[in-house]
Amino acid sequence: MQYDGLWLVIKVCKMVEIDSSGKDIYVFEKSLLSSTDRMFMLSSHIPTYDLRMNLKLDRGLENWIFHDPTVTAREYHKEAMEHVEIRKPEANKVTVHIPRWALPGIVSVIEWSEKRADD
């Protein structure tokens, strides 16, 4: 864990023995956000296949909405526009599914804001 006065960076490392061609790995995170936070960025240091990310705003942010996420796989997959799935089942919930490879780097950026009368 590192904190530079502005950013808190948490890295979790675990060696996983893989005895087949693939292994499902699940990461569950519950974040306590500052009242000024307005975005979440998922980045990866390794290629990831069939990535799914689900976010929900709660605890006082139930009336806030997610904007359409930026998914970098759309930029480097030949057919990714038709394969990347973004769903917003409710205004304060969003799901990103990349059913193919997500390369190392920024995978997705998701922003949110207070719901306006015209939303």
SULJOCOR-V677419 format. One record per run of one state. SS is the DSSP state (A for helix, B for strand, O for the rest). FROM is the first residue (numbers start at 0). TO is the last residue. If there is no record, write none. Layout:
SS:FROM:TO  SS:FROM:TO
This chain:
O:0:0  B:1:2  O:3:6  B:7:8  O:9:37  B:38:43  O:44:46  B:47:55  O:56:62  B:63:65  O:66:68  B:69:70  O:71:71  A:72:75  O:76:78  A:79:82  O:83:83  B:84:89  O:90:91  B:92:101  O:102:103  B:104:113  O:114:118
